[in-house]
Protein backbone atom coordinates (compact mmCIF):
# COMPACT_ATOMS: atom_id res chain seq x y z
CA UNK A 1 0.00 0.00 0.00
CA UNK A 2 1.33 3.47 -0.89
CA UNK A 3 1.17 6.12 1.77
CA UNK A 4 -0.48 9.42 1.01
CA UNK A 5 1.59 12.62 1.52
CA UNK A 6 -0.38 13.29 4.70
CA UNK A 7 0.25 9.74 5.84
CA UNK A 8 3.99 10.11 5.24
CA UNK A 9 4.02 13.36 7.19
CA UNK A 10 2.26 11.66 10.04
CA UNK A 11 4.67 8.75 9.90
CA UNK A 12 7.67 11.07 10.03
CA UNK A 13 6.25 12.87 13.03
CA UNK A 14 5.52 9.62 14.82
CA UNK A 15 9.09 8.29 14.92
CA UNK A 16 9.57 7.62 18.60
CA UNK A 17 6.14 9.09 19.35
CA UNK A 18 4.02 8.85 22.44
CA UNK A 19 6.48 6.97 24.57
CA UNK A 20 5.64 6.13 28.16
CA UNK A 21 9.19 5.57 29.47
CA UNK A 22 9.75 3.78 32.75
CA UNK A 23 9.89 6.04 35.76
CA UNK A 24 13.35 7.29 36.57
CA UNK A 25 14.99 6.62 39.90
CA UNK A 26 13.75 8.72 42.78
CA UNK A 27 15.24 12.20 42.36
CA UNK A 28 17.21 13.85 45.13
CA UNK A 29 14.82 15.79 47.39
CA UNK A 30 14.94 19.57 47.26
CA UNK A 31 17.35 21.24 49.66
CA UNK A 32 17.17 24.69 51.20
CA UNK A 33 20.00 25.92 48.99
CA UNK A 34 18.33 24.62 45.84
CA UNK A 35 15.11 26.64 45.79
CA UNK A 36 14.59 29.88 47.64
CA UNK A 37 11.66 32.29 47.92
CA UNK A 38 12.09 33.20 44.29
CA UNK A 39 8.44 33.62 43.38
CA UNK A 40 5.98 36.18 42.12
CA UNK A 41 2.31 36.05 42.88
CA UNK A 42 0.12 36.56 39.87
CA UNK A 43 -1.82 39.42 41.41
CA UNK A 44 1.39 41.23 42.38
CA UNK A 45 3.24 40.91 39.10
CA UNK A 46 4.81 44.29 38.22
CA UNK A 47 4.81 45.71 34.71
CA UNK A 48 7.31 45.19 33.27
CA UNK A 49 8.24 42.28 35.57
CA UNK A 50 11.71 42.49 37.11
CA UNK A 51 14.22 39.69 36.63
CA UNK A 52 14.23 38.19 40.11
CA UNK A 53 16.33 35.15 40.70
CA UNK A 54 18.82 34.47 43.45
CA UNK A 55 18.21 30.74 43.13
CA UNK A 56 19.40 28.43 40.33
CA UNK A 57 15.83 27.86 39.15
CA UNK A 58 13.39 30.71 38.60
CA UNK A 59 9.64 30.05 39.01
CA UNK A 60 6.99 32.67 38.29
CA UNK A 61 3.25 32.12 38.77
CA UNK A 62 1.01 33.84 36.29
CA UNK A 63 -2.72 33.72 36.86
CA UNK A 64 -3.21 30.63 34.68
CA UNK A 65 0.18 29.01 34.13
CA UNK A 66 3.66 28.78 35.60
CA UNK A 67 6.89 29.87 33.90
CA UNK A 68 10.05 27.96 34.86
CA UNK A 69 13.44 29.31 33.84
CA UNK A 70 16.10 26.57 33.64
CA UNK A 71 19.64 27.35 34.86
CA UNK A 72 22.66 26.81 32.65
CA UNK A 73 23.91 23.76 34.52
CA UNK A 74 20.65 21.88 33.87
CA UNK A 75 21.25 22.21 30.13
CA UNK A 76 24.85 20.99 30.11
CA UNK A 77 23.88 18.00 27.97
CA UNK A 78 20.46 19.24 26.88
CA UNK A 79 17.19 19.19 28.79
CA UNK A 80 16.86 15.54 29.83
CA UNK A 81 14.68 13.37 32.08
CA UNK A 82 16.55 14.55 35.17
CA UNK A 83 15.96 18.22 34.31
CA UNK A 84 12.36 17.39 33.44
CA UNK A 85 11.81 15.93 36.91
CA UNK A 86 13.63 18.80 38.58
CA UNK A 87 11.50 21.38 36.79
CA UNK A 88 8.38 19.65 38.09
CA UNK A 89 9.82 19.58 41.60
CA UNK A 90 10.63 23.29 41.69
CA UNK A 91 7.30 24.24 40.13
CA UNK A 92 5.27 22.24 42.65
CA UNK A 93 7.36 22.94 45.74
CA UNK A 94 5.74 24.68 48.72
CA UNK A 95 2.25 24.73 47.24
CA UNK A 96 -0.91 24.41 49.26
CA UNK A 97 -2.75 22.57 46.47
CA UNK A 98 -1.96 18.98 45.51
CA UNK A 99 -1.69 18.73 41.74
CA UNK A 100 -2.32 15.44 39.99
CA UNK A 101 -0.37 16.14 36.81
CA UNK A 102 2.34 18.55 35.70
CA UNK A 103 2.25 19.21 31.94
CA UNK A 104 5.19 20.94 30.32
CA UNK A 105 5.68 22.81 27.05
CA UNK A 106 8.72 24.87 26.17
CA UNK A 107 10.09 27.38 23.73
CA UNK A 108 11.46 26.35 20.35
CA UNK A 109 14.99 27.28 21.44
CA UNK A 110 15.22 25.02 24.50
CA UNK A 111 17.65 22.17 23.63
CA UNK A 112 16.35 18.75 24.71
CA UNK A 113 17.46 15.14 24.52
CA UNK A 114 14.01 14.08 23.36
CA UNK A 115 14.66 14.46 19.63
CA UNK A 116 12.42 12.12 17.63
CA UNK A 117 9.68 11.96 20.25
CA UNK A 118 6.55 14.05 20.09
CA UNK A 119 5.45 13.66 23.71
CA UNK A 120 5.76 11.32 26.67
CA UNK A 121 4.19 10.46 30.00
CA UNK A 122 6.42 9.79 32.99
CA UNK A 123 4.72 8.08 35.94
CA UNK A 124 5.91 9.12 39.38
CA UNK A 125 3.07 7.69 41.46
CA UNK A 126 0.80 5.32 39.57
CA UNK A 127 -1.01 3.07 42.03
CA UNK A 128 -4.07 3.68 39.82
CA UNK A 129 -2.88 1.14 37.23
CA UNK A 130 -5.27 -1.77 36.72
CA UNK A 131 -3.67 -4.89 35.34
CA UNK A 132 -0.22 -6.35 35.67
CA UNK A 133 1.37 -4.86 32.59
CA UNK A 134 3.56 -2.60 34.72
CA UNK A 135 4.56 -2.56 38.38
CA UNK A 136 3.22 0.39 40.38
CA UNK A 137 5.69 3.22 40.90
CA UNK A 138 5.93 5.43 43.97
CA UNK A 139 8.17 8.50 44.04
CA UNK A 140 7.59 10.47 47.26
CA UNK A 141 10.03 13.21 46.23
CA UNK A 142 7.75 14.22 43.34
CA UNK A 143 4.30 15.30 44.56
CA UNK A 144 2.34 14.58 41.36
CA UNK A 145 1.00 11.39 39.86
CA UNK A 146 2.70 12.02 36.54
CA UNK A 147 4.54 14.47 34.34
CA UNK A 148 3.82 15.12 30.68
CA UNK A 149 6.44 16.41 28.30
CA UNK A 150 4.52 18.03 25.46
CA UNK A 151 7.32 19.41 23.29
CA UNK A 152 7.86 22.93 21.98
CA UNK A 153 4.77 25.10 21.69
CA UNK A 154 5.21 25.80 17.98
CA UNK A 155 5.97 22.13 17.26
CA UNK A 156 2.26 21.31 17.24
CA UNK A 157 1.53 23.84 14.53
CA UNK A 158 3.14 21.43 12.06
CA UNK A 159 0.75 18.60 12.90
CA UNK A 160 -2.48 17.75 11.06
CA UNK A 161 -5.54 19.35 12.62
CA UNK A 162 -6.83 17.39 15.61
CA UNK A 163 -3.72 15.24 16.04
CA UNK A 164 -2.20 17.29 18.91
CA UNK A 165 -5.48 16.89 20.81
CA UNK A 166 -5.34 13.13 20.33
CA UNK A 167 -1.77 13.12 21.66
CA UNK A 168 -2.74 15.02 24.81
CA UNK A 169 -5.60 12.63 25.65
CA UNK A 170 -3.23 9.74 25.00
CA UNK A 171 -0.57 11.01 27.38
CA UNK A 172 -2.95 11.90 30.22
CA UNK A 173 -4.62 8.52 29.71
CA UNK A 174 -1.35 6.70 30.39
CA UNK A 175 -1.84 7.34 34.09
CA UNK A 176 -4.45 4.56 33.93
CA UNK A 177 -4.10 2.95 30.50
CA UNK A 178 -3.57 0.46 29.08
CA UNK A 179 -2.38 -2.56 31.06
CA UNK A 180 -5.19 -5.12 31.67
CA UNK A 181 -4.63 -8.78 31.00
CA UNK A 182 -7.07 -11.45 29.90
CA UNK A 183 -7.51 -14.88 31.47
CA UNK A 184 -5.96 -17.87 29.77
CA UNK A 185 -6.01 -21.09 31.77
CA UNK A 186 -4.13 -22.89 28.99
CA UNK A 187 -1.02 -20.75 29.37
CA UNK A 188 -1.58 -18.64 26.24
CA UNK A 189 -1.18 -14.93 25.68
CA UNK A 190 -2.69 -13.12 28.65
CA UNK A 191 -1.73 -9.79 27.04
CA UNK A 192 -3.74 -10.31 23.89
CA UNK A 193 -5.32 -6.85 24.16
CA UNK A 194 -2.01 -5.03 24.50
CA UNK A 195 0.35 -3.75 21.84
CA UNK A 196 3.28 -1.35 21.86
CA UNK A 197 5.24 -1.41 25.14
CA UNK A 198 2.30 -3.43 26.53
CA UNK A 199 0.99 0.00 27.50
CA UNK A 200 -1.24 0.63 24.47
CA UNK A 201 -4.06 -1.30 22.86
CA UNK A 202 -2.96 -3.76 20.22
CA UNK A 203 -3.32 -2.76 16.59
CA UNK A 204 -5.71 -5.73 16.27
CA UNK A 205 -8.10 -4.61 19.01
CA UNK A 206 -11.31 -2.87 17.95
CA UNK A 207 -11.25 0.40 19.89
CA UNK A 208 -13.13 2.81 17.61
CA UNK A 209 -9.83 4.68 17.20
CA UNK A 210 -9.28 5.23 20.91
CA UNK A 211 -6.60 7.74 21.96
CA UNK A 212 -4.88 4.70 23.46
CA UNK A 213 -4.51 3.21 19.96
CA UNK A 214 -6.03 0.12 18.39
CA UNK A 215 -8.32 0.70 15.40
CA UNK A 216 -11.94 1.06 14.44
CA UNK A 217 -12.49 -2.39 12.87
CA UNK A 218 -15.59 -3.01 10.75
CA UNK A 219 -16.78 -6.62 10.21
CA UNK A 220 -17.35 -7.20 6.49
CA UNK A 221 -19.26 -10.43 7.17
CA UNK A 222 -16.87 -12.58 5.10
CA UNK A 223 -14.04 -13.17 7.59
CA UNK A 224 -12.43 -9.89 6.64
CA UNK A 225 -12.27 -6.67 8.64
CA UNK A 226 -11.57 -3.12 7.50
CA UNK A 227 -10.42 -0.06 9.42
CA UNK A 228 -12.63 3.01 9.49
CA UNK A 229 -10.37 6.09 9.83
CA UNK A 230 -13.26 8.55 10.09
CA UNK A 231 -14.98 7.36 13.26
CA UNK A 232 -14.44 7.44 16.99
CA UNK A 233 -11.35 9.14 18.33
CA UNK A 234 -12.60 9.26 21.93
CA UNK A 235 -12.12 6.93 24.87
CA UNK A 236 -13.96 3.62 24.61
CA UNK A 237 -16.25 2.29 27.35
CA UNK A 238 -13.38 0.07 28.52
CA UNK A 239 -11.05 3.10 28.62
CA UNK A 240 -13.63 5.00 30.65
CA UNK A 241 -14.00 2.08 33.05
CA UNK A 242 -10.24 2.03 33.59
CA UNK A 243 -10.32 5.80 34.14
CA UNK A 244 -12.95 5.26 36.81
CA UNK A 245 -15.57 7.13 34.77
CA UNK A 246 -17.94 4.31 33.80
CA UNK A 247 -19.39 1.36 35.72
CA UNK A 248 -18.46 -2.15 34.68
CA UNK A 249 -22.00 -3.06 33.60
CA UNK A 250 -21.81 -0.45 30.82
CA UNK A 251 -18.70 -1.96 29.20
CA UNK A 252 -19.49 -4.10 26.11
CA UNK A 253 -17.28 -7.01 24.99
CA UNK A 254 -13.96 -6.11 23.39
CA UNK A 255 -13.13 -7.63 20.00
CA UNK A 256 -9.58 -8.66 19.09
CA UNK A 257 -8.54 -9.98 15.69
CA UNK A 258 -6.07 -12.72 14.82
CA UNK A 259 -4.86 -12.43 11.21
CA UNK A 260 -5.20 -15.61 9.17
CA UNK A 261 -1.92 -15.02 7.31
CA UNK A 262 1.27 -12.99 7.60
CA UNK A 263 0.63 -9.25 7.58
CA UNK A 264 2.85 -6.17 7.29
CA UNK A 265 1.12 -4.89 10.44
CA UNK A 266 1.70 -6.25 13.93
CA UNK A 267 0.21 -5.78 17.38
CA UNK A 268 2.91 -3.12 17.92
CA UNK A 269 1.81 -0.98 14.97
CA UNK A 270 0.42 2.50 15.48
CA UNK A 271 -3.25 3.08 14.60
CA UNK A 272 -3.88 2.86 10.88
CA UNK A 273 -5.31 6.36 10.52
CA UNK A 274 -2.04 7.84 11.79
CA UNK A 275 -0.11 6.37 8.88
CA UNK A 276 -2.47 6.11 5.95
CA UNK A 277 -5.65 7.77 4.79
CA UNK A 278 -6.95 4.66 3.02
CA UNK A 279 -8.76 1.89 4.97
CA UNK A 280 -6.87 -1.35 5.59
CA UNK A 281 -8.48 -4.77 5.19
CA UNK A 282 -7.32 -8.00 6.79
CA UNK A 283 -8.59 -11.59 6.79
CA UNK A 284 -8.84 -12.51 10.45
CA UNK A 285 -10.58 -14.59 13.06
CA UNK A 286 -12.22 -12.61 15.83
CA UNK A 287 -12.61 -13.30 19.52
CA UNK A 288 -14.09 -11.19 22.25
CA UNK A 289 -13.51 -10.61 25.93
CA UNK A 290 -16.18 -9.44 28.32
CA UNK A 291 -15.68 -7.16 31.30
CA UNK A 292 -16.28 -10.22 33.48
CA UNK A 293 -13.31 -11.88 31.78
CA UNK A 294 -11.13 -8.88 32.51
CA UNK A 295 -12.28 -8.67 36.12
CA UNK A 296 -11.49 -12.37 36.53
CA UNK A 297 -7.93 -11.70 35.34
CA UNK A 298 -7.27 -8.36 37.03
CA UNK A 299 -9.71 -8.04 39.91
CA UNK A 300 -12.50 -5.51 40.22
CA UNK A 301 -11.13 -2.07 39.42
CA UNK A 302 -13.39 -0.11 41.79
CA UNK A 303 -12.54 -2.30 44.77
CA UNK A 304 -8.79 -1.92 44.50
CA UNK A 305 -8.07 1.55 43.11
CA UNK A 306 -8.89 4.76 44.90
CA UNK A 307 -7.97 7.41 42.32
CA UNK A 308 -10.07 8.11 39.25
CA UNK A 309 -9.86 10.65 36.44
CA UNK A 310 -13.10 12.33 37.47
CA UNK A 311 -11.50 15.32 39.20
CA UNK A 312 -8.00 16.39 38.15
CA UNK A 313 -5.76 19.36 38.88
CA UNK A 314 -3.12 19.95 36.22
CA UNK A 315 -0.31 22.48 36.60
CA UNK A 316 0.66 23.82 33.19
CA UNK A 317 4.32 24.78 32.86
CA UNK A 318 6.12 26.86 30.24
CA UNK A 319 9.85 26.15 30.40
CA UNK A 320 12.47 28.53 28.99
CA UNK A 321 16.25 28.65 28.90
CA UNK A 322 18.51 30.90 31.00
CA UNK A 323 18.52 33.88 28.62
CA UNK A 324 15.31 33.39 26.66
CA UNK A 325 12.75 36.20 26.66
CA UNK A 326 9.27 35.30 27.81
CA UNK A 327 7.32 37.14 25.15
CA UNK A 328 3.62 37.80 24.82
CA UNK A 329 3.68 35.60 21.71
CA UNK A 330 5.20 32.69 23.64
CA UNK A 331 2.62 32.93 26.41
CA UNK A 332 -0.24 33.36 23.93
CA UNK A 333 0.86 30.22 22.08
CA UNK A 334 1.07 28.27 25.33
CA UNK A 335 -2.38 29.42 26.40
CA UNK A 336 -3.93 28.58 23.04
CA UNK A 337 -2.51 25.07 23.10
CA UNK A 338 -3.53 24.57 26.73
CA UNK A 339 -7.11 25.67 26.04
CA UNK A 340 -7.36 23.35 23.03
CA UNK A 341 -6.08 20.43 25.10
CA UNK A 342 -8.51 21.12 27.92
CA UNK A 343 -11.41 21.02 25.46
CA UNK A 344 -10.01 17.87 23.84
CA UNK A 345 -9.88 16.08 27.19
CA UNK A 346 -13.52 16.93 27.85
CA UNK A 347 -14.44 15.58 24.42
CA UNK A 348 -12.38 12.40 24.83
CA UNK A 349 -14.04 11.61 28.18
CA UNK A 350 -17.54 12.60 27.09
CA UNK A 351 -17.53 15.40 29.67
CA UNK A 352 -17.11 12.90 32.53
CA UNK A 353 -13.81 14.34 33.76
CA UNK A 354 -13.23 17.77 35.23
CA UNK A 355 -9.65 18.61 34.25
CA UNK A 356 -8.62 22.00 35.60
CA UNK A 357 -5.53 23.59 34.03
CA UNK A 358 -4.71 26.73 35.99
CA UNK A 359 -2.81 27.99 39.00
CA UNK A 360 -5.21 27.44 41.86
CA UNK A 361 -2.59 28.08 44.54
CA UNK A 362 -1.73 31.66 45.49
CA UNK A 363 0.72 30.81 48.25
CA UNK A 364 3.60 32.73 46.71
CA UNK A 365 5.32 35.71 48.29
CA UNK A 366 6.75 38.63 46.33
CA UNK A 367 10.47 38.92 47.13
CA UNK A 368 12.00 42.25 47.93
CA UNK A 369 13.54 43.82 44.81
CA UNK A 370 16.54 44.99 46.82
CA UNK A 371 17.21 41.46 48.02
CA UNK A 372 16.71 39.74 44.66
CA UNK A 373 19.64 40.24 42.29
CA UNK A 374 18.91 39.78 38.60
CA UNK A 375 19.52 36.35 37.13
CA UNK A 376 18.02 37.13 33.73
CA UNK A 377 18.08 40.32 31.63
CA UNK A 378 15.81 43.09 32.84
CA UNK A 379 12.49 43.03 31.04
CA UNK A 380 13.05 39.51 29.70
CA UNK A 381 9.53 38.60 30.76
N, C-alpha and C positions, 0 to 999 in steps of 0.2 A: 504494500500500500504506500502511495506517495503522500508525504505530508504537505499540507497547505502552507503558504507563507506564514499565516498566523500560527499554525501548529508548530512550525519550526521555531518561531520566535518564542512560543511558550516553552518548547523543549529546551532552548538555550537558557532561558531564565530559570528553568527548574533543575539545572545541574546542581546537585547538593542541596536541593530545596527542602524546607520544612522538616529539618532534622530535630529530633528530640534527644539531644545527647545525654549520656548518663550524668547524674549530678556529680559535680566536682567535690573534692574533699572539703571538709568543713573549713571555711576560711578563718583566719586569725581574728578574734574578736576585736572590736574597736578599742583603742586606748585613748587616754585623755589627751595625749599629744598628737593624736591623729586627726581629730575633728574637734574644733572649738566652736564658740558661739558665733559662727560665721554665717548668719542668716538674716534675711529680710522678710518681714511680714508683708503680705500682699497689700494690706490697707495702709502701709506706711512707706511704700516704695517711692523714693524721691524721683523727680524728673529733671534732668536725666539721672538715672541711677548711678551712684558712685561705684567704684571698683573695689569693694571690700574684699578682704581675703588674707587673713594672717594664718590660715591653715592650708595644708596642701590641697585639699579639695574645697571647692566653693559651691555652695548650695543656695539657691534663691527660690523662694516660693512666690509664684505669681498666683492670681486668684483662681486659676483653673489648671495649672500645670507647674512642674518643677524643673528648673534649669540647673544642670550639674556641669561645672567646669572641671575638666580632668587635668591634673598636674602633669608636668613634663615626664616625671619618672614613671608614670603609669603607661606612657606611650613608648617606652624604650624599644619595645619590639612590636609595637602596634597594639591597639585595643584588643585584649584577649579575654578569655573566660574569667581570669582572675580579676581584671579591671572591671569587667561586667558585674561580677559579684560585689566588688568594692563599691562601685557606683550605687548599687541598690542599697548597700549597707549605710552609706553616708546620707542617702536621700531619705531613708526611713528612720534614721536614728532620732531618738528623743521625741518621738511623736506620741500624741495622746490617742490617736486612732490606729487600730490594727488594720492594715491593708492586706488584702488577699493576694493581690498580684501587683508586680511592678512591671510596666511596659515601657520600653525604651526605644526612642528614635534618636537619630543624630544628624549632624550636618553632613553635607557631601564631602567635606574636607577632612573629617576625622578618619585617620588610618586605622583599619581593623585587620584582624587575622581571619575574618570570616568570609573571605573572598570565595565566591562560588555558591554561597548559601543565600537564600532570600530572607529567611527568618528561622528562629528556633525557640523552643520552650525548654527551660532548664528548671527541673523540679528541685525545690529545696525541702519541702515538707509535703509529702504526697500520700498520707494515710488514707486518702479518699479512693485510691485505686481499687477497683473491683476486678478480681481475676488474678492469676498468678503469672502474668506475662512479665512483671517487673517487681522486684522487691521494694517495699516501701522505703522511702528516704526521709530522714529527719535531720535537719540542720538548724540547731537552736540559735546559732550566731546570725542567721538571716531570718528576720521576722516576717516573711511572706511565704505563701504556699509555693509560688513560682515566679520566675522572671521571664519576660519575653523580650528577645532582641528582634526588633522590627526594622532594621536597616536604616539607610539614609532616607530622609523625608522625600527628597526628589526622586529617589529610586523608583517609587511606586507609580510615578507619572509615566513610566515607560511600559507599564503593564497593560494588558487588555482590560477594558472596563469591567468591573465586578470582580476581577481576580484578586486584587488586594484585600477585598472584604472577605473572600473565601479563605485567604491565608490567615487573617486575624481570627476568624472563628475556629479554624483548624488549631492554631497555636494555643488559644485559651482552652479549647476542648481537651488538649493533651493532659490537663490536670486530672482528668477522669478517664480519658479514652486513649486507645482502645486496647484492652488487655484480656477480655474474658475468654475462658476456654470452654470447650464442649466435652461432654462425657464420651468416653470410648472404652468400654469394658474389655475390648479385644486388644488393647494396646496400640491402637492406631493414632492418627494425628489429632491430638486434643486441641491444637491451635488452628483448626481448619478455617476459622473465620478471620484469621489474622494474616497480614501481609508484611509490608516493609517494616523492618526492625521489630516485628511482632508488637507494634504500637500503632498500627493503622489497619483498617479493614483490608482484607485481601482484594485484589483486582477482581476475583471471581465471585465476590459476595454482592448480592443485589441490595444496594443502599440508596437508590434514588439519588445518586450523585451527592452523597453526604460530604460535608466538609472534612470528615475523617477518611475519605477516599472510598474505594469500591466503585461500583458503576450502577447506572440505572439499566438493568437488564430486562428486556422484553421477550417473553416466551412466544416464539413463532408457531408453536403447535406442531412442529415437525422435528423435534429434537435439536433445533437450533435456537440460539438466543442472540439478540442484537442490542447493542447499547443505544440509549436515547440521550444524546448530549444536551437536549433542550429542556429537560425536566428537572425537578427537584432542586438540589443545591442547598437544602437546609438539613438540620439534624433529623435523623430518623427516629421513630418511636423507641428503638433500642438505645440510640444515643441519648435521648431524653431521659430514659429510665436510668442510664448510667450517670447522668448528670444530676439525678435526684429530682427531676422535673415532671415525671410521668409515672403513674403506678404500674405495677407489673401486669395487671389484668388488661391494660390497654396496649400491650406490645404484641404485635402479630408475629407469626413464624418468620424466620430469616432464611432466605434461600441462598445456597452456595452451589456454584457450578463446578463440575469436574470435566475438563475437556476430553473428548473421545480420541484425540490424536495430538501430536506435537504441535505446539503453537508458539509464535514469536513473542507472545505475552506470557507473563508468569504471575504468581501471586504477589510478587514484589513490585509489579509495574504500577506506575502512577495512573490515576483515572484516565480513561480514554479521552474525555473531552479536553484534558489539558494538553494533549499531544496532537490530536487530529480533529478536524471538523466533521469528517465523515463517520457514520456509524460503523461499528465493527461487529461482525457476525461470527459465532463460533458454534460448532457442533458439540454438545455437552450433555451429560447427565446431571440432573438436579436433585439435591436433597435439601431438607429444611430442618431447622432446629427451633424448637419452641422456647418460650421464656422459662417454662418448667425445666427443660433440658439444661438451660444455662444456670438456673438456680441450683439444680442438682450438682453441677460441676463446680460452682463458685460460691454457693451459699446465697442467702437472701440479702440483696444489697442493702435494703433499708434497716435490717437488723444489725448490720456490722459497721456501717459507715455513718459518721455523724455530720459530715460537711457536704452540702449540696451546692449547686450553682445558682440557687434561687436568689441569693442576696450577696452581691459581690462589690467590694471596694477596690478600685484599681487606681494606682498612683501612676500618672503619665509623666515620663521623664524626657527631657530634651537634653542631650549630652553634646557638649562642644569641647574643642581643644583649648589649650592654654591661652592662645592669643586670638582666638576666633571671635569676631563680633557677633553679638546676639541681635540680629536685625529684626525689624518689624516683619519683613518677608519670611524670615526663618520661622518666627513664632506663628505667623498666619498659616504657613504651610503645615506646621505641626498641628495646629488647632483644626484645620480642615480635615486632615487625615484622621485625627482622633474622633471628630464628630461623625465621619463616615463609618468608622469602625464601630462606634457605639450603636449606630442605627443597624449596621449589619448584624451585630450580635443579637439585637432584639428580633430581627427577622429570622435568623438562624434558629432561635429558640422558640419561635412563635409567641414572643412576648412573655414567656414564662420566667425569664430571668431579669432581675433588676441589676444591671451593671452600671455602677456610677464611676465616672472617670474625671474626678476633679480633686482639688485639694480641700479636704473637709477638716483638716487640722489647722488651727491658727496659733499653735503654741510656739511661735517663733519670736525672738526678741531682736529688735533693731540694735546693732552694735553702735557704739560711739564712733563717729567719724574720726575723731582724734586718735582713737586707740586701734584703728583698723587700717594699717598701711595697704597701699594698692598692690594687688597681685596682678591685675590685668589692666590694660590701658584705660584711662579715664573715658567714660562715655561709650565703652565697648558694648554695653547692653543696648 
